[in-house]
Amino acid sequence: MPTDSLSPLPIRRLTPRDLAACADLSENRGWPREEHKWGFLLTAGRGYGIDDPDGGLVSACVVTEYGPQNHPSLGAIGMVLVAEQHARQGVGRRLMRHVVSTMGTTPLTLHSTPYGRPLYEELGFKVTGRAEMLRGHFTPGGLVPEVVTRAATAEDLTAILRLDEEVFGADRTPVITRLPAFADRMRVAEENSRLIGYAAAWPNMDTHVVGPLIARDTETAKALIGSLAAHTDRPLRTDIDVRHEELLAWAKEHELATVAFNSVMTYGIPELPGDWTRRFAPLTVAAG
């Protein structure tokens, strides 16, 4: 379909009923189908897409909002995809402009591959950080954590939400309350009955993705990753802020290898809110 035929196609809100079409779009671009993640994002966030008259989707993305319901303080954009047969025709630019316009004055963030970065810079996004994606079979290697962790329970949710908002810099209640159903495991770290960290591992194709990872310090982050790894036979995958050099070196010592680097970009704010020193990994790069 030529470019001028794509222009009149309307942009609409996606719903969980579009899950299969979104997964098909991922597959079309050579990505894993990631149906579990798509289902989570379409429920916790707001999807936008353009229908292909020949069936399926021309393009799609998801925005996850944080903060007050009617006045979000941050929006995270992810899963920005254009079908291969419609690539390089301005479709992604049109969809992104629509999202930026729809979000109004709400600050935005996203994780960008090197391929997508020029488009986002053209739209006014600035690089404010980097994340390093790691993947591999975690090997304990005689690991004896200095911090004790345990499985999270329903009684921990209030404390998890409080800590998460303090560290992330915005209320993520709609996302965090969905974590117990989305993740296979959640672990918490405590000191003197006070929560000092938490992390989740959720299934994505053949891996377990570690995220979010919130911790008081590097030793707590290590203990949480190690405890999650001890309960899975799958490879682990996670995206760690490159400023956490000690954690990255430790993860590589335990056989997690670098897969890629993504740029953390923001729009409308000079940097992400919250405390980066305790924010080690996002839930997913698609949701911040």
C-alpha positions as CSV (number, residue, x, y, z in Angstrom):
1,M,0.0,0.0,0.0
2,P,1.6,3.3,-1.0
3,T,2.2,6.1,1.5
4,D,-0.7,8.3,0.3
5,S,-3.0,5.4,0.9
6,L,-1.9,5.1,4.5
7,S,-2.5,8.7,5.5
8,P,-6.3,8.6,5.8
9,L,-6.2,5.4,7.9
10,P,-7.5,6.4,11.4
11,I,-5.5,5.9,14.6
12,R,-7.7,4.1,17.2
13,R,-7.4,2.9,20.8
14,L,-6.4,-0.8,21.1
15,T,-8.0,-3.1,23.6
16,P,-7.1,-6.6,25.0
17,R,-9.2,-7.9,22.1
18,D,-6.3,-6.8,19.8
19,L,-3.8,-9.0,21.5
20,A,-3.4,-11.5,18.6
21,A,-3.1,-8.7,16.1
22,C,-0.3,-7.1,18.2
23,A,1.5,-10.4,18.6
24,D,1.2,-10.9,14.8
25,L,2.7,-7.4,14.3
26,S,5.7,-8.3,16.6
27,E,6.2,-11.5,14.6
28,N,6.0,-9.6,11.3
29,R,9.0,-7.5,12.5
30,G,11.0,-10.5,13.6
31,W,10.3,-10.0,17.3
32,P,9.0,-12.7,19.6
33,R,5.2,-12.7,19.8
34,E,5.4,-11.8,23.5
35,E,1.7,-12.4,24.0
36,H,2.0,-12.4,27.8
37,K,3.6,-9.0,27.8
38,W,1.2,-7.5,25.2
39,G,-1.7,-8.7,27.3
40,F,-0.3,-7.0,30.4
41,L,0.4,-3.7,28.6
42,L,-3.0,-3.6,26.8
43,T,-4.6,-4.0,30.2
44,A,-2.4,-1.7,32.3
45,G,-1.8,0.9,29.6
46,R,-3.4,2.4,26.6
47,G,-2.8,1.0,23.2
48,Y,-2.9,2.9,19.9
49,G,-2.9,1.4,16.5
50,I,-3.7,1.7,12.8
51,D,-5.7,-1.0,11.1
52,D,-4.6,-2.5,7.8
53,P,-7.5,-2.7,5.4
54,D,-6.0,-6.0,4.3
55,G,-6.1,-7.3,7.8
56,G,-4.0,-7.0,10.9
57,L,-2.3,-3.8,12.1
58,V,-0.2,-1.3,10.1
59,S,1.3,0.0,13.4
60,A,0.9,-0.1,17.1
61,C,2.3,1.2,20.4
62,V,1.3,1.3,24.1
63,V,1.4,4.2,26.6
64,T,1.5,3.4,30.4
65,E,0.5,6.3,32.6
66,Y,1.7,6.9,36.1
67,G,0.5,9.3,38.8
68,P,-3.0,10.6,39.4
69,Q,-5.6,9.0,37.2
70,N,-6.9,12.2,35.5
71,H,-3.6,14.1,35.6
72,P,-0.7,11.6,35.1
73,S,2.8,12.8,36.0
74,L,4.6,10.5,33.6
75,G,3.8,8.5,30.5
76,A,6.0,5.6,29.3
77,I,5.8,4.7,25.6
78,G,6.7,1.2,24.4
79,M,6.1,-1.5,21.7
80,V,6.3,1.0,18.9
81,L,6.0,-1.1,15.8
82,V,5.3,-0.7,12.1
83,A,4.6,-3.7,9.8
84,E,7.6,-4.5,7.5
85,Q,5.6,-3.8,4.4
86,H,4.7,-0.3,5.6
87,A,8.1,0.6,7.0
88,R,9.9,3.8,6.1
89,Q,6.7,5.5,5.0
90,G,6.2,7.9,7.9
91,V,3.6,5.7,9.7
92,G,5.6,5.5,12.9
93,R,6.2,9.2,12.9
94,R,2.5,9.9,12.5
95,L,1.6,7.5,15.3
96,M,4.1,9.0,17.7
97,R,3.0,12.5,16.9
98,H,-0.5,11.5,17.7
99,V,0.5,10.0,21.1
100,V,2.6,13.0,22.0
101,S,-0.3,15.3,21.1
102,T,-2.8,13.1,23.0
103,M,-0.6,13.2,26.1
104,G,-0.6,17.0,26.1
105,T,1.7,18.4,28.8
106,T,2.4,15.0,30.5
107,P,6.1,14.3,30.5
108,L,7.1,11.2,28.5
109,T,9.8,8.5,28.5
110,L,10.8,5.6,26.4
111,H,13.6,3.2,25.8
112,S,15.0,3.4,22.2
113,T,17.0,1.2,20.1
114,P,19.7,2.9,17.9
115,Y,17.3,2.3,14.9
116,G,14.5,4.3,16.5
117,R,16.5,7.0,18.1
118,P,16.6,9.5,15.2
119,L,12.8,9.5,14.9
120,Y,12.4,10.2,18.6
121,E,15.0,12.9,18.6
122,E,13.2,14.5,15.6
123,L,10.0,14.6,17.8
124,G,11.8,16.3,20.7
125,F,12.9,13.4,22.9
126,K,16.3,13.7,24.6
127,V,18.7,10.9,25.6
128,T,19.0,11.1,29.4
129,G,20.4,7.6,30.2
130,R,21.3,4.1,29.0
131,A,20.2,0.6,29.9
132,E,22.2,-2.6,29.3
133,M,20.2,-5.7,28.4
134,L,21.7,-8.9,29.9
135,R,20.7,-12.5,29.3
136,G,22.0,-15.9,30.3
137,H,21.7,-18.8,32.7
138,F,22.6,-17.4,36.1
139,T,25.2,-19.5,37.9
140,P,25.2,-19.1,41.7
141,G,28.9,-20.0,42.0
142,G,28.8,-20.3,45.8
143,L,26.8,-17.2,46.2
144,V,26.0,-16.4,49.8
145,P,23.8,-13.3,49.9
146,E,24.4,-10.7,52.6
147,V,20.8,-9.8,52.5
148,V,18.0,-12.2,53.3
149,T,15.0,-12.3,50.9
150,R,11.7,-14.1,51.0
151,A,8.6,-14.6,48.8
152,A,6.3,-11.6,48.7
153,T,2.8,-12.1,50.1
154,A,-0.4,-10.1,49.8
155,E,0.4,-8.4,53.1
156,D,3.5,-6.9,51.5
157,L,1.6,-5.0,48.8
158,T,1.0,-1.7,50.7
159,A,4.7,-1.5,51.6
160,I,5.8,-2.4,48.1
161,L,3.6,0.4,46.7
162,R,5.0,2.9,49.1
163,L,8.6,2.0,48.4
164,D,8.0,1.9,44.6
165,E,6.4,5.3,44.5
166,E,9.2,6.7,46.6
167,V,11.9,5.3,44.3
168,F,10.2,5.6,41.0
169,G,8.9,9.1,41.6
170,A,5.3,8.4,40.6
171,D,2.4,6.3,41.7
172,R,2.4,3.0,39.7
173,T,-0.5,1.3,41.6
174,P,-2.4,0.1,38.5
175,V,0.8,-1.6,37.3
176,I,2.2,-2.9,40.5
177,T,-1.1,-4.4,41.7
178,R,-1.2,-6.5,38.5
179,L,2.3,-7.9,39.2
180,P,1.2,-10.9,41.3
181,A,-0.9,-12.2,38.4
182,F,1.6,-11.3,35.7
183,A,4.9,-12.5,37.4
184,D,5.7,-16.0,38.3
185,R,7.6,-14.9,41.4
186,M,8.0,-11.8,43.5
187,R,10.6,-11.5,46.3
188,V,11.1,-8.9,49.0
189,A,14.1,-7.9,51.1
190,E,13.6,-6.6,54.7
191,E,15.7,-5.1,57.5
192,N,14.3,-4.8,60.9
193,S,10.8,-5.5,59.5
194,R,11.1,-2.7,57.0
195,L,11.0,-3.3,53.3
196,I,14.3,-2.4,51.6
197,G,13.7,-3.9,48.2
198,Y,11.5,-6.0,45.9
199,A,11.8,-7.7,42.5
200,A,9.7,-9.8,40.2
201,A,10.5,-12.4,37.5
202,W,7.9,-12.8,34.8
203,P,7.8,-15.2,31.8
204,N,8.6,-14.0,28.4
205,M,8.9,-16.7,25.7
206,D,11.8,-18.9,26.9
207,T,13.2,-16.5,29.5
208,H,12.3,-15.0,32.9
209,V,12.6,-11.3,32.9
210,V,13.8,-9.7,36.1
211,G,11.9,-6.4,36.7
212,P,11.0,-4.3,38.3
213,L,14.1,-4.3,40.5
214,I,14.0,-1.8,43.4
215,A,16.6,-2.1,46.1
216,R,18.2,0.0,48.9
217,D,21.7,-0.8,47.5
218,T,23.7,-3.1,45.2
219,E,24.0,-5.9,47.8
220,T,20.2,-6.0,48.1
221,A,19.8,-6.0,44.3
222,K,22.2,-8.9,44.1
223,A,20.3,-10.9,46.7
224,L,17.0,-10.3,45.0
225,I,18.4,-11.4,41.6
226,G,20.0,-14.4,43.1
227,S,16.9,-15.5,44.9
228,L,14.8,-15.2,41.7
229,A,17.4,-17.2,39.7
230,A,17.3,-20.0,42.3
231,H,13.7,-20.7,41.4
232,T,13.9,-21.0,37.7
233,D,15.6,-23.2,35.1
234,R,15.1,-20.6,32.3
235,P,17.7,-18.0,31.3
236,L,17.3,-14.7,33.0
237,R,17.0,-11.4,31.1
238,T,17.1,-7.9,32.6
239,D,17.8,-4.3,31.7
240,I,20.1,-2.6,34.1
241,D,20.8,1.2,34.3
242,V,24.5,1.5,33.1
243,R,25.3,3.7,36.1
244,H,25.0,0.5,38.3
245,E,28.4,-0.6,37.3
246,E,29.0,-2.9,40.3
247,L,25.8,-4.8,39.7
248,L,26.5,-5.2,36.0
249,A,30.0,-6.6,36.7
250,W,28.6,-9.0,39.2
251,A,25.8,-10.2,36.9
252,K,28.5,-10.9,34.2
253,E,30.5,-12.8,36.7
254,H,27.5,-15.0,37.1
255,E,27.2,-15.7,33.3
256,L,24.7,-13.0,32.2
257,A,26.0,-11.5,29.0
258,T,25.4,-8.2,27.2
259,V,22.7,-8.5,24.5
260,A,22.1,-4.8,23.6
261,F,22.1,-1.3,24.8
262,N,19.0,1.0,24.8
263,S,18.9,4.8,25.2
264,V,16.6,6.1,27.9
265,M,14.8,9.1,26.4
266,T,12.6,11.8,27.9
267,Y,10.2,14.4,26.6
268,G,9.2,17.4,28.6
269,I,11.5,16.7,31.6
270,P,15.3,16.8,31.8
271,E,15.5,13.4,33.5
272,L,13.4,10.8,35.0
273,P,11.9,11.5,38.5
274,G,12.7,9.4,41.6
275,D,15.9,8.0,42.9
276,W,17.9,6.2,40.2
277,T,20.4,4.9,42.9
278,R,17.7,2.5,44.1
279,R,16.0,1.9,40.7
280,F,18.1,-0.9,39.1
281,A,15.8,-2.3,36.4
282,P,12.4,-1.5,34.9
283,L,9.5,-3.8,34.9
284,T,9.9,-3.9,31.1
285,V,11.5,-1.4,28.8
286,A,8.1,-1.0,27.2
287,A,6.6,0.4,30.4
288,G,9.5,2.2,32.2
